Structure formats: structure tokens, C-alpha cells
Amino acid sequence: MGQSVDNLVLEQLRLIREDLKRMDVRFDELEANMRAEFDDVKSELHGHTMMIFGLSNVIGQIDKRVEHVEEKLGIK
């Protein structure tokens, strides 16, 4: 009877080990997905940053043109 208890315990340990292996694979997949999503967010953020810099450059150019027109018209 002692040997059958040992066999039951060993069987449960084997099942637990299999579950842990499956969980490890799932966590690896989850980590890979999270890294991919993080990279996508970084790319989008970089694109938005570049767009903001571009817009600020255009706004600066418009401001200079307005100042030039104001000087020509004697407004300033």
C-alpha cells in the first residue's frame, strides 16, 4: 500500500510538472506578444513625435512670414 501511495504522489508531481511546462510556454508567448505590442507603441510614439516637430517647424515658418508681412505693411 505504501508503494501505491508513492505512485499516486509521483503521478500528481508529474501532472504538476506538465502544467508548469505549459504555463512556461504560455508565459513565453505572452512575453513575446507584449514585447511586440510595446515595440508598436514605441514606433507610433516616435511617429507622433516627428509629426509634432514637423508641425512646430511649419508654425515657426508661418510666424516668420507673418512678421515679414507685418513689417512690410508697417503694422509692427
N, CA, C and O atoms as a Tripos MOL2 file, in Angstrom:
@<TRIPOS>MOLECULE
protein
  304   303    76     0     0
PROTEIN
NO_CHARGES

@<TRIPOS>ATOM
      1 N           0.8240   -1.1930    0.0000 N.3       1 MET1
      2 CA          0.0000    0.0000    0.0000 C.3       1 MET1
      3 C           0.8690    1.2590    0.0000 C.2       1 MET1
      4 O           0.5110    2.2670   -0.6080 O.2       1 MET1
      5 N           2.0060    1.1940    0.6810 N.am      2 GLY2
      6 CA          2.9080    2.3340    0.6910 C.3       2 GLY2
      7 C           3.4070    2.6710   -0.6980 C.2       2 GLY2
      8 O           3.5900    3.8400   -1.0370 O.2       2 GLY2
      9 N           3.6260    1.6390   -1.5020 N.am      3 GLN3
     10 CA          4.1110    1.8630   -2.8620 C.3       3 GLN3
     11 C           3.0250    2.4940   -3.7330 C.2       3 GLN3
     12 O           3.3390    3.3060   -4.6030 O.2       3 GLN3
     13 N           1.7760    2.1460   -3.5230 N.am      4 SER4
     14 CA          0.7020    2.7460   -4.3130 C.3       4 SER4
     15 C           0.5310    4.2170   -3.9390 C.2       4 SER4
     16 O           0.1960    5.0290   -4.8020 O.2       4 SER4
     17 N           0.7530    4.5780   -2.6770 N.am      5 VAL5
     18 CA          0.7040    5.9930   -2.2680 C.3       5 VAL5
     19 C           1.8420    6.7430   -2.9480 C.2       5 VAL5
     20 O           1.6560    7.8540   -3.4450 O.2       5 VAL5
     21 N           3.0280    6.1250   -2.9650 N.am      6 ASP6
     22 CA          4.1640    6.7470   -3.6460 C.3       6 ASP6
     23 C           3.8580    6.9590   -5.1230 C.2       6 ASP6
     24 O           4.1760    8.0090   -5.6810 O.2       6 ASP6
     25 N           3.2440    5.9700   -5.7530 N.am      7 ASN7
     26 CA          2.8870    6.0900   -7.1680 C.3       7 ASN7
     27 C           1.8750    7.2060   -7.3970 C.2       7 ASN7
     28 O           1.9710    7.9370   -8.3830 O.2       7 ASN7
     29 N           0.9050    7.3440   -6.4920 N.am      8 LEU8
     30 CA         -0.0790    8.4300   -6.6070 C.3       8 LEU8
     31 C           0.6020    9.7890   -6.4740 C.2       8 LEU8
     32 O           0.3100   10.7140   -7.2310 O.2       8 LEU8
     33 N           1.5080    9.9010   -5.5110 N.am      9 VAL9
     34 CA          2.2260   11.1630   -5.3090 C.3       9 VAL9
     35 C           3.0830   11.4720   -6.5350 C.2       9 VAL9
     36 O           3.0920   12.6040   -7.0190 O.2       9 VAL9
     37 N           3.7990   10.4700   -7.0340 N.am     10 LEU10
     38 CA          4.6330   10.6760   -8.2210 C.3      10 LEU10
     39 C           3.7970   11.0670   -9.4370 C.2      10 LEU10
     40 O           4.2130   11.9090  -10.2330 O.2      10 LEU10
     41 N           2.6380   10.4680   -9.5790 N.am     11 GLU11
     42 CA          1.7440   10.8140  -10.6930 C.3      11 GLU11
     43 C           1.2790   12.2620  -10.5750 C.2      11 GLU11
     44 O           1.2410   12.9860  -11.5690 O.2      11 GLU11
     45 N           0.9290   12.6800   -9.3760 N.am     12 GLN12
     46 CA          0.4960   14.0660   -9.1670 C.3      12 GLN12
     47 C           1.6480   15.0320   -9.4530 C.2      12 GLN12
     48 O           1.4500   16.0850  -10.0600 O.2      12 GLN12
     49 N           2.8420   14.6650   -9.0130 N.am     13 LEU13
     50 CA          4.0060   15.5120   -9.2890 C.3      13 LEU13
     51 C           4.2800   15.6040  -10.7890 C.2      13 LEU13
     52 O           4.6580   16.6670  -11.2820 O.2      13 LEU13
     53 N           4.0970   14.5180  -11.5100 N.am     14 ARG14
     54 CA          4.2780   14.5240  -12.9600 C.3      14 ARG14
     55 C           3.2620   15.4540  -13.6150 C.2      14 ARG14
     56 O           3.6040   16.2190  -14.5180 O.2      14 ARG14
     57 N           2.0200   15.3870  -13.1610 N.am     15 LEU15
     58 CA          0.9730   16.2610  -13.7090 C.3      15 LEU15
     59 C           1.2750   17.7270  -13.4100 C.2      15 LEU15
     60 O           1.0930   18.5970  -14.2620 O.2      15 LEU15
     61 N           1.7360   17.9860  -12.1990 N.am     16 ILE16
     62 CA          2.0860   19.3640  -11.8360 C.3      16 ILE16
     63 C           3.2290   19.8620  -12.7200 C.2      16 ILE16
     64 O           3.1980   20.9970  -13.1970 O.2      16 ILE16
     65 N           4.2250   19.0260  -12.9350 N.am     17 ARG17
     66 CA          5.3590   19.3920  -13.7830 C.3      17 ARG17
     67 C           4.8930   19.7000  -15.2090 C.2      17 ARG17
     68 O           5.3590   20.6650  -15.8160 O.2      17 ARG17
     69 N           3.9910   18.9000  -15.7400 N.am     18 GLU18
     70 CA          3.4520   19.1510  -17.0860 C.3      18 GLU18
     71 C           2.6980   20.4780  -17.1330 C.2      18 GLU18
     72 O           2.8320   21.2420  -18.0890 O.2      18 GLU18
     73 N           1.9060   20.7440  -16.0950 N.am     19 ASP19
     74 CA          1.1850   22.0200  -16.0320 C.3      19 ASP19
     75 C           2.1590   23.1910  -16.0100 C.2      19 ASP19
     76 O           1.9440   24.1970  -16.6870 O.2      19 ASP19
     77 N           3.2190   23.0620  -15.2370 N.am     20 LEU20
     78 CA          4.2110   24.1350  -15.1560 C.3      20 LEU20
     79 C           4.9060   24.3590  -16.4960 C.2      20 LEU20
     80 O           5.1930   25.4990  -16.8630 O.2      20 LEU20
     81 N           5.1770   23.2860  -17.2240 N.am     21 LYS21
     82 CA          5.7860   23.4260  -18.5480 C.3      21 LYS21
     83 C           4.8520   24.1680  -19.4940 C.2      21 LYS21
     84 O           5.2850   25.0430  -20.2430 O.2      21 LYS21
     85 N           3.5560   23.8150  -19.4580 N.am     22 ARG22
     86 CA          2.5770   24.5050  -20.3130 C.3      22 ARG22
     87 C           2.4810   25.9810  -19.9320 C.2      22 ARG22
     88 O           2.4080   26.8480  -20.8030 O.2      22 ARG22
     89 N           2.4800   26.2600  -18.6440 N.am     23 MET23
     90 CA          2.4200   27.6510  -18.1960 C.3      23 MET23
     91 C           3.6570   28.4150  -18.6590 C.2      23 MET23
     92 O           3.5560   29.5750  -19.0580 O.2      23 MET23
     93 N           4.8150   27.7750  -18.6070 N.am     24 ASP24
     94 CA          6.0490   28.4170  -19.0440 C.3      24 ASP24
     95 C           5.9650   28.7950  -20.5180 C.2      24 ASP24
     96 O           6.3750   29.8890  -20.9070 O.2      24 ASP24
     97 N           5.4300   27.8870  -21.3390 N.am     25 VAL25
     98 CA          5.2740   28.1680  -22.7690 C.3      25 VAL25
     99 C           4.2960   29.3250  -22.9650 C.2      25 VAL25
    100 O           4.5440   30.2170  -23.7770 O.2      25 VAL25
    101 N           3.2000   29.3130  -22.2340 N.am     26 ARG26
    102 CA          2.2050   30.3960  -22.3540 C.3      26 ARG26
    103 C           2.8020   31.7340  -21.9390 C.2      26 ARG26
    104 O           2.5540   32.7540  -22.5830 O.2      26 ARG26
    105 N           3.5900   31.7340  -20.8640 N.am     27 PHE27
    106 CA          4.2160   32.9830  -20.4250 C.3      27 PHE27
    107 C           5.2320   33.4800  -21.4490 C.2      27 PHE27
    108 O           5.3540   34.6860  -21.6630 O.2      27 PHE27
    109 N           5.9590   32.5660  -22.0830 N.am     28 ASP28
    110 CA          6.8900   32.9720  -23.1400 C.3      28 ASP28
    111 C           6.1440   33.6030  -24.3040 C.2      28 ASP28
    112 O           6.5800   34.6170  -24.8500 O.2      28 ASP28
    113 N           5.0090   33.0000  -24.6890 N.am     29 GLU29
    114 CA          4.2000   33.5640  -25.7730 C.3      29 GLU29
    115 C           3.6490   34.9280  -25.3790 C.2      29 GLU29
    116 O           3.6580   35.8620  -26.1810 O.2      29 GLU29
    117 N           3.1710   35.0410  -24.1510 N.am     30 LEU30
    118 CA          2.6390   36.3140  -23.6670 C.3      30 LEU30
    119 C           3.7240   37.3830  -23.6580 C.2      30 LEU30
    120 O           3.4810   38.5230  -24.0550 O.2      30 LEU30
    121 N           4.9120   37.0180  -23.2100 N.am     31 GLU31
    122 CA          6.0160   37.9750  -23.1890 C.3      31 GLU31
    123 C           6.3580   38.4390  -24.6000 C.2      31 GLU31
    124 O           6.5900   39.6270  -24.8240 O.2      31 GLU31
    125 N           6.3890   37.5140  -25.5450 N.am     32 ALA32
    126 CA          6.6870   37.8750  -26.9320 C.3      32 ALA32
    127 C           5.6180   38.8190  -27.4840 C.2      32 ALA32
    128 O           5.9410   39.7910  -28.1680 O.2      32 ALA32
    129 N           4.3510   38.5360  -27.1890 N.am     33 ASN33
    130 CA          3.2610   39.4100  -27.6470 C.3      33 ASN33
    131 C           3.3600   40.7900  -27.0130 C.2      33 ASN33
    132 O           3.1580   41.8020  -27.6840 O.2      33 ASN33
    133 N           3.6670   40.8290  -25.7290 N.am     34 MET34
    134 CA          3.7750   42.1190  -25.0390 C.3      34 MET34
    135 C           4.9380   42.9360  -25.5990 C.2      34 MET34
    136 O           4.8270   44.1500  -25.7680 O.2      34 MET34
    137 N           6.0450   42.2670  -25.8820 N.am     35 ARG35
    138 CA          7.1930   42.9740  -26.4700 C.3      35 ARG35
    139 C           6.8330   43.5310  -27.8510 C.2      35 ARG35
    140 O           7.2090   44.6550  -28.1860 O.2      35 ARG35
    141 N           6.1170   42.7580  -28.6390 N.am     36 ALA36
    142 CA          5.7120   43.2190  -29.9690 C.3      36 ALA36
    143 C           4.7860   44.4260  -29.8560 C.2      36 ALA36
    144 O           4.9370   45.3990  -30.5950 O.2      36 ALA36
    145 N           3.8290   44.3650  -28.9340 N.am     37 GLU37
    146 CA          2.9170   45.4950  -28.7480 C.3      37 GLU37
    147 C           3.6710   46.7200  -28.2430 C.2      37 GLU37
    148 O           3.3860   47.8420  -28.6620 O.2      37 GLU37
    149 N           4.6280   46.5120  -27.3470 N.am     38 PHE38
    150 CA          5.4220   47.6230  -26.8320 C.3      38 PHE38
    151 C           6.2230   48.2690  -27.9610 C.2      38 PHE38
    152 O           6.3240   49.4940  -28.0350 O.2      38 PHE38
    153 N           6.7920   47.4410  -28.8370 N.am     39 ASP39
    154 CA          7.5300   47.9750  -29.9810 C.3      39 ASP39
    155 C           6.6090   48.7760  -30.8970 C.2      39 ASP39
    156 O           7.0110   49.8120  -31.4260 O.2      39 ASP39
    157 N           5.3760   48.3030  -31.0870 N.am     40 ASP40
    158 CA          4.4070   49.0420  -31.9050 C.3      40 ASP40
    159 C           4.0950   50.4000  -31.2870 C.2      40 ASP40
    160 O           4.0210   51.4080  -31.9900 O.2      40 ASP40
    161 N           3.9130   50.4200  -29.9740 N.am     41 VAL41
    162 CA          3.6180   51.6810  -29.2820 C.3      41 VAL41
    163 C           4.8030   52.6360  -29.4090 C.2      41 VAL41
    164 O           4.6200   53.8310  -29.6400 O.2      41 VAL41
    165 N           6.0160   52.1070  -29.2600 N.am     42 LYS42
    166 CA          7.2080   52.9500  -29.4050 C.3      42 LYS42
    167 C           7.2850   53.5420  -30.8070 C.2      42 LYS42
    168 O           7.6310   54.7120  -30.9710 O.2      42 LYS42
    169 N           6.9650   52.7420  -31.8090 N.am     43 SER43
    170 CA          7.0060   53.2300  -33.1890 C.3      43 SER43
    171 C           5.9710   54.3280  -33.4030 C.2      43 SER43
    172 O           6.2550   55.3480  -34.0320 O.2      43 SER43
    173 N           4.7720   54.1130  -32.8780 N.am     44 GLU44
    174 CA          3.7270   55.1410  -33.0040 C.3      44 GLU44
    175 C           4.1340   56.4200  -32.2940 C.2      44 GLU44
    176 O           3.9360   57.5140  -32.8230 O.2      44 GLU44
    177 N           4.6980   56.2930  -31.1120 N.am     45 LEU45
    178 CA          5.1380   57.4670  -30.3570 C.3      45 LEU45
    179 C           6.2180   58.2170  -31.1230 C.2      45 LEU45
    180 O           6.2080   59.4470  -31.1780 O.2      45 LEU45
    181 N           7.1430   57.4810  -31.7100 N.am     46 HIS46
    182 CA          8.1940   58.1270  -32.4970 C.3      46 HIS46
    183 C           7.5840   58.8780  -33.6790 C.2      46 HIS46
    184 O           7.9910   60.0000  -33.9820 O.2      46 HIS46
    185 N           6.6090   58.2600  -34.3440 N.am     47 GLY47
    186 CA          5.9390   58.9220  -35.4610 C.3      47 GLY47
    187 C           5.2220   60.1920  -35.0310 C.2      47 GLY47
    188 O           5.2850   61.2110  -35.7180 O.2      47 GLY47
    189 N           4.5400   60.1280  -33.8900 N.am     48 HIS48
    190 CA          3.8400   61.3170  -33.3900 C.3      48 HIS48
    191 C           4.8330   62.4090  -33.0090 C.2      48 HIS48
    192 O           4.5890   63.5910  -33.2520 O.2      48 HIS48
    193 N           5.9520   62.0120  -32.4120 N.am     49 THR49
    194 CA          6.9720   62.9910  -32.0410 C.3      49 THR49
    195 C           7.5070   63.6960  -33.2790 C.2      49 THR49
    196 O           7.6540   64.9180  -33.2870 O.2      49 THR49
    197 N           7.7990   62.9310  -34.3210 N.am     50 MET50
    198 CA          8.3080   63.5290  -35.5550 C.3      50 MET50
    199 C           7.2640   64.4520  -36.1830 C.2      50 MET50
    200 O           7.6080   65.5030  -36.7250 O.2      50 MET50
    201 N           5.9970   64.0640  -36.1120 N.am     51 MET51
    202 CA          4.9360   64.8980  -36.6590 C.3      51 MET51
    203 C           4.8440   66.2210  -35.8910 C.2      51 MET51
    204 O           4.6570   67.2780  -36.4940 O.2      51 MET51
    205 N           4.9730   66.1620  -34.5770 N.am     52 ILE52
    206 CA          4.9100   67.3810  -33.7650 C.3      52 ILE52
    207 C           6.0760   68.3020  -34.1020 C.2      52 ILE52
    208 O           5.8950   69.5120  -34.2340 O.2      52 ILE52
    209 N           7.2780   67.7310  -34.2430 N.am     53 PHE53
    210 CA          8.4240   68.5590  -34.6220 C.3      53 PHE53
    211 C           8.2090   69.1830  -35.9910 C.2      53 PHE53
    212 O           8.5370   70.3510  -36.2000 O.2      53 PHE53
    213 N           7.6620   68.4150  -36.9250 N.am     54 GLY54
    214 CA          7.3780   68.9490  -38.2510 C.3      54 GLY54
    215 C           6.3700   70.0830  -38.2020 C.2      54 GLY54
    216 O           6.5490   71.1110  -38.8540 O.2      54 GLY54
    217 N           5.3110   69.8940  -37.4280 N.am     55 LEU55
    218 CA          4.2950   70.9490  -37.2950 C.3      55 LEU55
    219 C           4.8700   72.1970  -36.6360 C.2      55 LEU55
    220 O           4.5460   73.3150  -37.0360 O.2      55 LEU55
    221 N           5.7140   72.0130  -35.6360 N.am     56 SER56
    222 CA          6.2990   73.1860  -34.9740 C.3      56 SER56
    223 C           7.2000   73.9400  -35.9460 C.2      56 SER56
    224 O           7.2710   75.1680  -35.8850 O.2      56 SER56
    225 N           7.8800   73.2440  -36.8290 N.am     57 ASN57
    226 CA          8.7100   73.8880  -37.8390 C.3      57 ASN57
    227 C           7.8450   74.7030  -38.7990 C.2      57 ASN57
    228 O           8.1740   75.8430  -39.1270 O.2      57 ASN57
    229 N           6.7390   74.1120  -39.2460 N.am     58 VAL58
    230 CA          5.8240   74.8170  -40.1580 C.3      58 VAL58
    231 C           5.2370   76.0450  -39.4720 C.2      58 VAL58
    232 O           5.1450   77.1100  -40.0840 O.2      58 VAL58
    233 N           4.8400   75.9100  -38.2150 N.am     59 ILE59
    234 CA          4.2760   77.0460  -37.4720 C.3      59 ILE59
    235 C           5.3160   78.1520  -37.3360 C.2      59 ILE59
    236 O           4.9890   79.3320  -37.4600 O.2      59 ILE59
    237 N           6.5670   77.7740  -37.0830 N.am     60 GLY60
    238 CA          7.6400   78.7690  -36.9950 C.3      60 GLY60
    239 C           7.8280   79.5090  -38.3050 C.2      60 GLY60
    240 O           8.0260   80.7240  -38.3110 O.2      60 GLY60
    241 N           7.7680   78.7810  -39.4260 N.am     61 GLN61
    242 CA          7.9070   79.4170  -40.7380 C.3      61 GLN61
    243 C           6.7430   80.3650  -41.0130 C.2      61 GLN61
    244 O           6.9450   81.4610  -41.5360 O.2      61 GLN61
    245 N           5.5400   79.9520  -40.6660 N.am     62 ILE62
    246 CA          4.3650   80.8190  -40.8580 C.3      62 ILE62
    247 C           4.5090   82.0750  -40.0140 C.2      62 ILE62
    248 O           4.1990   83.1730  -40.4760 O.2      62 ILE62
    249 N           4.9760   81.9210  -38.7820 N.am     63 ASP63
    250 CA          5.1610   83.0710  -37.8930 C.3      63 ASP63
    251 C           6.1610   84.0610  -38.4960 C.2      63 ASP63
    252 O           5.9390   85.2710  -38.4530 O.2      63 ASP63
    253 N           7.2500   83.5550  -39.0520 N.am     64 LYS64
    254 CA          8.2430   84.4440  -39.6800 C.3      64 LYS64
    255 C           7.6450   85.1640  -40.8790 C.2      64 LYS64
    256 O           7.9090   86.3480  -41.0860 O.2      64 LYS64
    257 N           6.8420   84.4590  -41.6710 N.am     65 ARG65
    258 CA          6.2140   85.0900  -42.8350 C.3      65 ARG65
    259 C           5.2300   86.1750  -42.4070 C.2      65 ARG65
    260 O           5.1690   87.2430  -43.0160 O.2      65 ARG65
    261 N           4.4620   85.8950  -41.3570 N.am     66 VAL66
    262 CA          3.5050   86.8920  -40.8570 C.3      66 VAL66
    263 C           4.2580   88.1200  -40.3620 C.2      66 VAL66
    264 O           3.8470   89.2490  -40.6310 O.2      66 VAL66
    265 N           5.3570   87.9100  -39.6430 N.am     67 GLU67
    266 CA          6.1590   89.0430  -39.1720 C.3      67 GLU67
    267 C           6.6900   89.8540  -40.3490 C.2      67 GLU67
    268 O           6.7040   91.0840  -40.3040 O.2      67 GLU67
    269 N           7.1280   89.1640  -41.4020 N.am     68 HIS68
    270 CA          7.6390   89.8570  -42.5880 C.3      68 HIS68
    271 C           6.5330   90.6920  -43.2460 C.2      68 HIS68
    272 O           6.7610   91.8410  -43.6270 O.2      68 HIS68
    273 N           5.3440   90.1110  -43.3750 N.am     69 VAL69
    274 CA          4.2170   90.8440  -43.9640 C.3      69 VAL69
    275 C           3.8530   92.0380  -43.0830 C.2      69 VAL69
    276 O           3.5710   93.1200  -43.5960 O.2      69 VAL69
    277 N           3.8580   91.8530  -41.7700 N.am     70 GLU70
    278 CA          3.5460   92.9550  -40.8510 C.3      70 GLU70
    279 C           4.5650   94.0790  -40.9860 C.2      70 GLU70
    280 O           4.2040   95.2550  -40.9420 O.2      70 GLU70
    281 N           5.8350   93.7230  -41.1520 N.am     71 GLU71
    282 CA          6.8620   94.7530  -41.3430 C.3      71 GLU71
    283 C           6.6170   95.5200  -42.6350 C.2      71 GLU71
    284 O           6.7230   96.7460  -42.6660 O.2      71 GLU71
    285 N           6.2900   94.7980  -43.6990 N.am     72 LYS72
    286 CA          6.0340   95.4410  -44.9910 C.3      72 LYS72
    287 C           4.8300   96.3750  -44.9240 C.2      72 LYS72
    288 O           4.8070   97.4240  -45.5680 O.2      72 LYS72
    289 N           3.8240   95.9800  -44.1310 N.am     73 LEU73
    290 CA          2.6170   96.7950  -44.0170 C.3      73 LEU73
    291 C           2.7560   97.8720  -42.9470 C.2      73 LEU73
    292 O           1.8820   98.7260  -42.8050 O.2      73 LEU73
    293 N           3.8380   97.8340  -42.2040 N.am     74 GLY74
    294 CA          4.0610   98.8240  -41.1550 C.3      74 GLY74
    295 C           3.2170   98.5880  -39.9170 C.2      74 GLY74
    296 O           2.9630   99.5220  -39.1560 O.2      74 GLY74
    297 N           2.7880   97.3800  -39.7080 N.am     75 ILE75
    298 CA          1.9500   97.0620  -38.5510 C.3      75 ILE75
    299 C           2.7960   96.9840  -37.2880 C.2      75 ILE75
    300 O           2.3250   97.3440  -36.2090 O.2      75 ILE75
    301 N           4.0080   96.5300  -37.4010 N.am     76 LYS76
    302 CA          4.8660   96.4080  -36.2160 C.3      76 LYS76
    303 C           5.7600   97.5840  -36.0750 C.2      76 LYS76
    304 O           6.5500   97.6500  -35.1330 O.2      76 LYS76
@<TRIPOS>BOND
     1     1     2 1
     2     2     3 1
     3     3     4 2
     4     3     5 am
     5     5     6 1
     6     6     7 1
     7     7     8 2
     8     7     9 am
     9     9    10 1
    10    10    11 1
    11    11    12 2
    12    11    13 am
    13    13    14 1
    14    14    15 1
    15    15    16 2
    16    15    17 am
    17    17    18 1
    18    18    19 1
    19    19    20 2
    20    19    21 am
    21    21    22 1
    22    22    23 1
    23    23    24 2
    24    23    25 am
    25    25    26 1
    26    26    27 1
    27    27    28 2
    28    27    29 am
    29    29    30 1
    30    30    31 1
    31    31    32 2
    32    31    33 am
    33    33    34 1
    34    34    35 1
    35    35    36 2
    36    35    37 am
    37    37    38 1
    38    38    39 1
    39    39    40 2
    40    39    41 am
    41    41    42 1
    42    42    43 1
    43    43    44 2
    44    43    45 am
    45    45    46 1
    46    46    47 1
    47    47    48 2
    48    47    49 am
    49    49    50 1
    50    50    51 1
    51    51    52 2
    52    51    53 am
    53    53    54 1
    54    54    55 1
    55    55    56 2
    56    55    57 am
    57    57    58 1
    58    58    59 1
    59    59    60 2
    60    59    61 am
    61    61    62 1
    62    62    63 1
    63    63    64 2
    64    63    65 am
    65    65    66 1
    66    66    67 1
    67    67    68 2
    68    67    69 am
    69    69    70 1
    70    70    71 1
    71    71    72 2
    72    71    73 am
    73    73    74 1
    74    74    75 1
    75    75    76 2
    76    75    77 am
    77    77    78 1
    78    78    79 1
    79    79    80 2
    80    79    81 am
    81    81    82 1
    82    82    83 1
    83    83    84 2
    84    83    85 am
    85    85    86 1
    86    86    87 1
    87    87    88 2
    88    87    89 am
    89    89    90 1
    90    90    91 1
    91    91    92 2
    92    91    93 am
    93    93    94 1
    94    94    95 1
    95    95    96 2
    96    95    97 am
    97    97    98 1
    98    98    99 1
    99    99   100 2
   100    99   101 am
   101   101   102 1
   102   102   103 1
   103   103   104 2
   104   103   105 am
   105   105   106 1
   106   106   107 1
   107   107   108 2
   108   107   109 am
   109   109   110 1
   110   110   111 1
   111   111   112 2
   112   111   113 am
   113   113   114 1
   114   114   115 1
   115   115   116 2
   116   115   117 am
   117   117   118 1
   118   118   119 1
   119   119   120 2
   120   119   121 am
   121   121   122 1
   122   122   123 1
   123   123   124 2
   124   123   125 am
   125   125   126 1
   126   126   127 1
   127   127   128 2
   128   127   129 am
   129   129   130 1
   130   130   131 1
   131   131   132 2
   132   131   133 am
   133   133   134 1
   134   134   135 1
   135   135   136 2
   136   135   137 am
   137   137   138 1
   138   138   139 1
   139   139   140 2
   140   139   141 am
   141   141   142 1
   142   142   143 1
   143   143   144 2
   144   143   145 am
   145   145   146 1
   146   146   147 1
   147   147   148 2
   148   147   149 am
   149   149   150 1
   150   150   151 1
   151   151   152 2
   152   151   153 am
   153   153   154 1
   154   154   155 1
   155   155   156 2
   156   155   157 am
   157   157   158 1
   158   158   159 1
   159   159   160 2
   160   159   161 am
   161   161   162 1
   162   162   163 1
   163   163   164 2
   164   163   165 am
   165   165   166 1
   166   166   167 1
   167   167   168 2
   168   167   169 am
   169   169   170 1
   170   170   171 1
   171   171   172 2
   172   171   173 am
   173   173   174 1
   174   174   175 1
   175   175   176 2
   176   175   177 am
   177   177   178 1
   178   178   179 1
   179   179   180 2
   180   179   181 am
   181   181   182 1
   182   182   183 1
   183   183   184 2
   184   183   185 am
   185   185   186 1
   186   186   187 1
   187   187   188 2
   188   187   189 am
   189   189   190 1
   190   190   191 1
   191   191   192 2
   192   191   193 am
   193   193   194 1
   194   194   195 1
   195   195   196 2
   196   195   197 am
   197   197   198 1
   198   198   199 1
   199   199   200 2
   200   199   201 am
   201   201   202 1
   202   202   203 1
   203   203   204 2
   204   203   205 am
   205   205   206 1
   206   206   207 1
   207   207   208 2
   208   207   209 am
   209   209   210 1
   210   210   211 1
   211   211   212 2
   212   211   213 am
   213   213   214 1
   214   214   215 1
   215   215   216 2
   216   215   217 am
   217   217   218 1
   218   218   219 1
   219   219   220 2
   220   219   221 am
   221   221   222 1
   222   222   223 1
   223   223   224 2
   224   223   225 am
   225   225   226 1
   226   226   227 1
   227   227   228 2
   228   227   229 am
   229   229   230 1
   230   230   231 1
   231   231   232 2
   232   231   233 am
   233   233   234 1
   234   234   235 1
   235   235   236 2
   236   235   237 am
   237   237   238 1
   238   238   239 1
   239   239   240 2
   240   239   241 am
   241   241   242 1
   242   242   243 1
   243   243   244 2
   244   243   245 am
   245   245   246 1
   246   246   247 1
   247   247   248 2
   248   247   249 am
   249   249   250 1
   250   250   251 1
   251   251   252 2
   252   251   253 am
   253   253   254 1
   254   254   255 1
   255   255   256 2
   256   255   257 am
   257   257   258 1
   258   258   259 1
   259   259   260 2
   260   259   261 am
   261   261   262 1
   262   262   263 1
   263   263   264 2
   264   263   265 am
   265   265   266 1
   266   266   267 1
   267   267   268 2
   268   267   269 am
   269   269   270 1
   270   270   271 1
   271   271   272 2
   272   271   273 am
   273   273   274 1
   274   274   275 1
   275   275   276 2
   276   275   277 am
   277   277   278 1
   278   278   279 1
   279   279   280 2
   280   279   281 am
   281   281   282 1
   282   282   283 1
   283   283   284 2
   284   283   285 am
   285   285   286 1
   286   286   287 1
   287   287   288 2
   288   287   289 am
   289   289   290 1
   290   290   291 1
   291   291   292 2
   292   291   293 am
   293   293   294 1
   294   294   295 1
   295   295   296 2
   296   295   297 am
   297   297   298 1
   298   298   299 1
   299   299   300 2
   300   299   301 am
   301   301   302 1
   302   302   303 1
   303   303   304 2
@<TRIPOS>SUBSTRUCTURE
     1 MET1         2 RESIDUE 1 A MET
     2 GLY2         6 RESIDUE 1 A GLY
     3 GLN3        10 RESIDUE 1 A GLN
     4 SER4        14 RESIDUE 1 A SER
     5 VAL5        18 RESIDUE 1 A VAL
     6 ASP6        22 RESIDUE 1 A ASP
     7 ASN7        26 RESIDUE 1 A ASN
     8 LEU8        30 RESIDUE 1 A LEU
     9 VAL9        34 RESIDUE 1 A VAL
    10 LEU10       38 RESIDUE 1 A LEU
    11 GLU11       42 RESIDUE 1 A GLU
    12 GLN12       46 RESIDUE 1 A GLN
    13 LEU13       50 RESIDUE 1 A LEU
    14 ARG14       54 RESIDUE 1 A ARG
    15 LEU15       58 RESIDUE 1 A LEU
    16 ILE16       62 RESIDUE 1 A ILE
    17 ARG17       66 RESIDUE 1 A ARG
    18 GLU18       70 RESIDUE 1 A GLU
    19 ASP19       74 RESIDUE 1 A ASP
    20 LEU20       78 RESIDUE 1 A LEU
    21 LYS21       82 RESIDUE 1 A LYS
    22 ARG22       86 RESIDUE 1 A ARG
    23 MET23       90 RESIDUE 1 A MET
    24 ASP24       94 RESIDUE 1 A ASP
    25 VAL25       98 RESIDUE 1 A VAL
    26 ARG26      102 RESIDUE 1 A ARG
    27 PHE27      106 RESIDUE 1 A PHE
    28 ASP28      110 RESIDUE 1 A ASP
    29 GLU29      114 RESIDUE 1 A GLU
    30 LEU30      118 RESIDUE 1 A LEU
    31 GLU31      122 RESIDUE 1 A GLU
    32 ALA32      126 RESIDUE 1 A ALA
    33 ASN33      130 RESIDUE 1 A ASN
    34 MET34      134 RESIDUE 1 A MET
    35 ARG35      138 RESIDUE 1 A ARG
    36 ALA36      142 RESIDUE 1 A ALA
    37 GLU37      146 RESIDUE 1 A GLU
    38 PHE38      150 RESIDUE 1 A PHE
    39 ASP39      154 RESIDUE 1 A ASP
    40 ASP40      158 RESIDUE 1 A ASP
    41 VAL41      162 RESIDUE 1 A VAL
    42 LYS42      166 RESIDUE 1 A LYS
    43 SER43      170 RESIDUE 1 A SER
    44 GLU44      174 RESIDUE 1 A GLU
    45 LEU45      178 RESIDUE 1 A LEU
    46 HIS46      182 RESIDUE 1 A HIS
    47 GLY47      186 RESIDUE 1 A GLY
    48 HIS48      190 RESIDUE 1 A HIS
    49 THR49      194 RESIDUE 1 A THR
    50 MET50      198 RESIDUE 1 A MET
    51 MET51      202 RESIDUE 1 A MET
    52 ILE52      206 RESIDUE 1 A ILE
    53 PHE53      210 RESIDUE 1 A PHE
    54 GLY54      214 RESIDUE 1 A GLY
    55 LEU55      218 RESIDUE 1 A LEU
    56 SER56      222 RESIDUE 1 A SER
    57 ASN57      226 RESIDUE 1 A ASN
    58 VAL58      230 RESIDUE 1 A VAL
    59 ILE59      234 RESIDUE 1 A ILE
    60 GLY60      238 RESIDUE 1 A GLY
    61 GLN61      242 RESIDUE 1 A GLN
    62 ILE62      246 RESIDUE 1 A ILE
    63 ASP63      250 RESIDUE 1 A ASP
    64 LYS64      254 RESIDUE 1 A LYS
    65 ARG65      258 RESIDUE 1 A ARG
    66 VAL66      262 RESIDUE 1 A VAL
    67 GLU67      266 RESIDUE 1 A GLU
    68 HIS68      270 RESIDUE 1 A HIS
    69 VAL69      274 RESIDUE 1 A VAL
    70 GLU70      278 RESIDUE 1 A GLU
    71 GLU71      282 RESIDUE 1 A GLU
    72 LYS72      286 RESIDUE 1 A LYS
    73 LEU73      290 RESIDUE 1 A LEU
    74 GLY74      294 RESIDUE 1 A GLY
    75 ILE75      298 RESIDUE 1 A ILE
    76 LYS76      302 RESIDUE 1 A LYS
